[in-house]
Amino acid sequence: MHKILQPAGWAKPLGYANGVEARGRQVYVGGQIGWNEQCEFETDDFVGQVQQTLKNVVAVVAEAGGAPHHITTMTWYFTDKREYLGNLKGIGAAYREVIGRHYPAMAAVQVVSLVEDRAKVEIQATAVIPD
C-alpha cells in the first residue's frame, strides 16, 4: 500500500510526489538507460530514449512481480537540461504511456555525461510491492 505525502498548504507538484509512504518488499532498480534488452540503442532521440528507459525500469520491477504503480521513487539523470526542458510534453506523453498516471517521489539531475556515450538519460528507481 502506498500513501502520497503532501504537506498541508504546499502547492501540488506536477508530475511527481513530494513523498511516498509504502510497506512491502523493496525492489531497487539499478540505473537504466535508453537501450533495448540486447544493450543496443534504437534511437538518439531524447524522448525515444526516455520511453525505452522507462520500459526498462518497468521490466525490472515486473521481474519482481510488481507493476508501475509500485514505483515509489525515481532519480533521473540527463546530460542536457535544455534538451530535457525542451521536451517536457513528449516526456510526459512517453511517461503516461509506460507508467500511467502514477507519480512517485522524483528528482532530476543534469550530469556531465553517462557511462554509455549514446545515453542521454539514466533512471534509477525503487519500488515497494505489497506483501
N, C-alpha and C positions, 0 to 999 in steps of 0.2 A: 504494500500500500504506500502511495506517495501523497505527500501534502505539500502544496506550494506555500512558501513562506513570503508573505507580503506585509511588511510593517505598515501599521495604520498611518495614514497621512502621506505615504510615499506615492509618487506618480507611478502608474502601472507601466512596467517595462514593455517594450515592443520586441517580440521575437526571442525572448529569454525570460527566465525567472530569476528573482533576486536570491532565492534559496529554495531548497527542496529537502524535506524530511522523508526518510524511507527506512523500511525494515525488510530484511530478507537476505538472500545470497548476493554477495557483491561480485561483480564482474568488472575487471579492469581491462579496458581495450587499449592496447599499445597504439602509438601514433600510426594512423592510416593515411595513405596518400592516394592520389587520383589515378592509380594504375589498376589494371584488371587482375583477376586471380592468377594469371601467368606472369605477373610483375612486368606487364607491358603497358605503356601509355597509348591510349587510343586517340587522345586529343591533347592539344596545348591550350585549348580554350579554358579560361578561368572557371566559368560556370560548369562546363563539362567535367572538369577535374573535381570541383566541389561535389557534383552529383555522384560521381564514381566513389569519391572518398566517403560520402555518407552511406552509400550502398555497402562499402567495405566495413564500416563501423557496424551497421545493422547485421551484416553476415556474421560477424564475430559474436555479437550479442545473441543472435539466433542459435549459434552453435552451443550456447549455454542454456538454451530453452527460453530465451527472452524475446521480446519484441521492442520496437522503437519506443513505445510508451514506458518502458522500464529504464530508459536512459535518464540518469539524474544529473549528470554534469558533462560538459564538453569544453575542451580548450582548443580553439582554432589558432593555428599558426599560419601566416601567409607571408609571402615575400614582397608584396606591393600593396600598401594601404590604399593607394589611389585606385588600383585595379579592383580591390575589394569593395570600396565605397562606390565606385562607378558601376558595379554590377549587382547592387543590392536587390533590385527587382528580380533578376534572373536567379540569384542565390535563393531568394525567398521561394520562388516557384519550384526550384530543384529540392529545397528543403521540405516543402509541403508534400511534394510527390513521393519522397523517400521516407520521411519521418512522420508526416501528417501535421496536425496542429498541436503537437506536444512540444512544449518549450522548457527544457531543463535549465538549470543554472549554467551560464556560459561566460567564457572570457575569450577575447580575440586579441591576438598579439602579432605585430609585424616583426619579422625576423630578417636578418641579413640574407640568409639562404637556408635551404633544406639539404639534407644529405644527398638526395637524388636530384641531380641538376635540373631535370624537366619538371619536377614537382613545384606547383605553385601554392599548394595548401596542404597542411597536415592537421588531422584532428585526432585528439586523444579523448577518450570518454570513460565514464564509469556508469554502470547500470546496476540496479538493485532489483532482483527478481524475487517476488514474494515467496515465502516458504510454503 
